[in-house]
């Protein structure tokens, strides 16, 4: 009797799970959640439809414009790669693609790639203040790898990738801007990320020391309630240095304690602490 009951329970469980499974699949098909997250073909179809809609409502266009760049990324990069947008400053702002047109034939842009073997990232999950928490558990939403890339507009009005430089963050992108280092008049691209965990922000600064067509030099700076790093010129070479600030962090107040200089070592390709040469940083 017990065996019959167990068999009946097993059959009932399988049937129940099958129904639940089928209901879930129907729900996923209706919402599109499963397709976007785990089906690259469906994701590409949605991205293409969105692009075609933007092209349809676009005003006057020009060769190698932003819509052309979005199209190029979709066609030529691995599945799950996107040209990202700036963080919206207001809720109802129209999203703007994270690009800077440099001279006439070059475009600097921020792209995000999905980690191979994981679900595809969704751009809305990697842009903005709240999304900077994604570093704590990024795999549930897919892991994003950011890159600053330089594209050249070609004669046939397409693009050629000149270089890609990794951005060491997985979420919380805010904006990018073109700056100049006052000491050497060197142009650099400042890529700003929110850092909600520390109530602050992080800047990844890409210095075009060897010209636009060569890989840039990365220096990270940041600022929050109890941490700070600023660009400096400590040894008057072509590479930027930085000051790392130390703080007393008490229960009721935070105040500065000291600052330590770090200088770029061209032989070792690391930043070296001017007080302790055994302490180095990559960027």
N, C-alpha and C positions, 0 to 999 in steps of 0.2 A: 504493500500500500504506500509505504514511504517512497519507494522507487517511482511509482506512478505519479505521485504528487510532485516529486523532484523533476521528472520529465515534463509534467504539465507546466510547472513554474518556469523551466528553462525555455520551453516553447513560447510561453506568454512573454517572457523577458525579451527574447529575440524579436518577437512581433512588435512589442512596444518600442524597443530601440530602433527597429526598422522604420516604424511610423514616425518616431521622433526625428530620426535621421532624414527621412524624406521631407518632413515639415521644415526642418532646418534648411535643407537644400532649396526648397521652394522659396523660403524667406530670403535666402541669400541671392537667389536668381532675381527676385523682385527688387531687392535693395541694391544689388550690385556689389555688396561688400566683399563677398568671397572672390568675385571676378577680379576686382581691382587689386586686392591684396595678394592673390596667388596665381593669377592668370595673366602672364605677360602679354599675350595676344589681345586679350580684352582690354587691358590697360592701354596698349598702343592704339587700339581702336578709339577709346575714349579721348586720349590725348590728341589724336588726329581730328576727331570731331570738334573738340574745343578750339583747336587751331583754325580749322576751316571757318568756324563761326567768327573768330576774331578777325580773320582775313576779310570776311564778308562785310563786317561793320566798320572796318578800318577806313580812315580817310585817305589822304594822299600818301603814297608809299614811295620809297626810293631803293636803289640797289643795296643789297646787304643790310636791310633794316632788321629790326628786332624780330619781326615775325619770320623773316627768312632764316635768322639764326636759330630760332626755336625749331623750325622745320629741319635744319641741318643737324641739330643735336638729336632729334627723334630718329632721323634716318641713319646716322653714322656712329652713334655711341651705343654701348651695350644696353640691353633692355633695362628699364627702371632708372634711366638717366634723364635728368630734367634741368633746364635752365630755370633757376629759382627767381622769385620775386623779392623786392624789398619788403620789409615788415610794414604793415599799414599803420600810419600814425593816427588815423581815425577809423572807426568801425566801418564806415561806408566808403572809404577811399577806394578808388579803382587801383588794383594791383599794378605795380610797375616792375618790369623785368630788371634784374640786377646786372646792368651793362653800363659800360662807359666807352663812348666812341673816342678813340685816341688818334689824332691826326685824321686823315681821310680814309685810310685803308685798313685800320686796325680797330678791333673791338675787344675790350676786356670784359669778361663775364664770369659769374659764379654759377657753377654747375654742381649738382649733387647726384651721386651714383649709389645705387642699391648694392648692398653686400651680396655676393653670389651665394646662393643656397638658402637665403632667407626670403621672407615675404618682401614684396616691393615696398619701398617707402612711399609715403604720401607727403607731398610738399607742405601741406597745411600742418603736418606734425613736426616740422623742423624749422619753422620760421616763427619768431616772436618770443616774448619774454617767458611765458609759461612753458614753451617748448624747449627752453634751455635745461629743464629738469630731465630731458630725455637721456642724458648721459648716465643717469642712475640706473636706467633699465631700458636701453634702447632696442634690445632685440625683439620685444613684444610688438613694436611698431615698425620693425625693420631698421637696420643700421644704415645711416646716411654717411657717405664719405664726400666731403666738400672739396672743391678744387677752384682755384683762381686760374682761368685759362685765357690765353691770348689767341684770338682768331684774326686771320688776314683775309680781307675781301679780295677774291681772285677776279681775273678778267671776265670769267663767265658768270659773274655775279653770284658765285657760291663762296665757300669759306675753306680755309686751310688752317689746321691747328698748328700754331707755332710752338707752344709749350703749355703744359699743365703743371701747376704747383699745388701740392696738398695743403689743405687748411686743417689743422689738428683739432677739429671739433665735430660733434655729431648733431648738434641742434641749437636753436636759439638765434639763428641768423637775424641781423637787424638791417644793416646797410653797408655800402661801400662808397668810397670817395677818393679822388685823386688829390694828393698833397705834394708839398715840396719840403725837403729837409733844409732848413735855413743855413746850416753850417757849410754844406757843400753844394747847395742848390740841386740836390738829387731828387728827382720825382719818385714818389712811392704811392702805392695803393693801400689805403687803410680799410681793412675789412672788419666791421664791428659786429660782435656777438653779445647778446645779453648773457648775464651770468646770475641767474636768480638765486642759486645756492649761496652766493656770497654777497647778494644785494649789490651788484655792480655790473661791470662790463669788461670784456676782453677785446683788445684790438690786435689783429694779425697784420703787421705792416710789411709790405712787399716792396723792397727798395730795388729800383731799376739801375743798379750800379754799373752793370756792363752793357747798358743799352736795352732797348725795348725787346729785341729779338732773342736775348739770352735769359736763362732762368734767373728770377729775382732772388734777392737775399731776404730771408724772413727774420724779423725781430718781433717778439710778442711783448706787448705792454698791457697793463690792466689797472683798474682802480675800483675799490670797494670800501666798505666801512672799516676794514682793518688790514688792507693790503693795497700796495701801489707799486707800479714800475713805470718809469718815464724814460724817453729817449734822451741820450746825452752824447756829447762829443768829448771823450776823455783822452784820446791820444792823437787826434787830428789826422787820422787816416781816412780812407774812403768809406769805411764801414761804420755804421752807427753803433754806439755803445748804449748802456742803460744804467740807471740807478734803481736798486731794489731798496724799498723803504721798509723798515721794521717798526712795529707798533707794540705798545703796552696795551693789552686788551683786558681791562678789568670788568667787573660785573656791571658797573654803572657808567663807565666812560672808556673811550679809546683815545690815545694820544700818541704822537710819533716818538720813537726812541732813537733811531739812527738811520743812515742810508749807506749802502755799499755799492761800489761801482763794479761793473762787469765789462770787460773789453773783449772784442772779437779777436780770436787767434786764427789767423789765416792758414797756418801750417796744420792745425788740428781740426779746423772747421767747427769750433765750439766757442762759446762765451766763457771767459775765465774770471773768477772772483779775484779782484785786485788785492785782497787781504789773505786769501787762501787759495792757491793755485790748484789745489786738488779738487776744488768744487767747480764744476763746469755745467753749462746748460747748452742745449742744442740750438735754441732760438730765443 
